[in-house]
Amino acid sequence: LLDDISYAATGAGCEILKADFQDEVDSEFYAEKPIQIEVTGGYHQIARFVSRVSRLPRIVTLHNFEITLQGGDVPTSPGEKMLLMSITAKTYRSDTEE
């Protein structure tokens, strides 16, 4: 999963600064595995990253995002400033016994 998310970021022109796996959360029928991610890029690059994550072959949902301006006035392209997005990605697996 981390490789898929890294590939999505790279393909969108973003850079992942941090990806921390958090403790798995069990539910009655499934378990969710959250990953706290920090990614940098321009507005359109971050939008492409989110779009690429939505098209991954496994279910990944994005939660609790925060986007802030990073590094003052450093542009990523003409008219676009560098942003930092902090987001929690969650993936799921079945928790049923055969």
N, C-alpha and C positions, 0 to 999 in steps of 0.2 A: 504494500500500500504506500509506504513512504517513497519507494521508487516511482510509483505512478504519480504521486503528488509532486515530487521533484521534477519529473518529466513535464508535467503540466505547467509548472512555474517557469522552467527553462524555455519551453516552447512559447510561452506568453511574453518572454522578455523580462521576467521578474527574478528576484533572488530570494531564496529562503534563508533567513538569518537564524531561525530557531525552529525546531520541530521536537517537541517533548511528548512522549507517550505518557498518558495518565492512567490511573487504575481503571480496570474494567468495571463496568456497572452491570449487575445482573438484574434481569427482569424475569417475569414468569415464563415467557416463551423465547426470549432472545437475550443476548448480552451485547452491550455497546462498548466500543473501545474509543475513547476520546483522544485526540492529538491536538495539543496547543501549538499553533503555527504563527510565526511572524514572517511576513514577506514584504519586500520593498519593490516599488516600481511606480510608473506613472499611472494616472487614472485609467487610461485605456488598457494598459498592460495588466493591471489588477483585474479589470473587468474580463479580459481574455482568460486570465488564470481561473477565475470563478467559473467561467463558461466551460473551460477544459475539465475542471474537477467534476462538473455536473454530468459530463459525458463519459466518465470512467466506467469500466465494465461492472464494478461492484457499487453497491449503494453507499454513497458518502453524503452526509448532510452537513451544512455549515451553520454554526451558531455563534452568538455573542461576539459579533465583529465590531472592531473599532478601527477607524482610519484616521491617521493624524499626518500632518505635514512633517516631513523629515529633512533635516539638514538645511533649513533656511530656503534660499532661492536657487537651489541646484536643479536645473531643468533636465528632464529625461529626453525631451524632444522640444522643438519650438513651441513655447506657450504651455508646456506641461511640467509641473513640478514633481519632485520625488515624494512619494507617500509611503507610509508604513501601515500595514494592515495586520492587526492581531486578531486571530480567529480560531475557533475551536471546530475541528473537523471530527465527525463521528462516523464510524463504520460499525456494521452490525453482523452478528453471526447467530445462527440458530442455537438454542440452548436446550433442545429436546433430546431425550435419551431414546435409543432404538429399542 
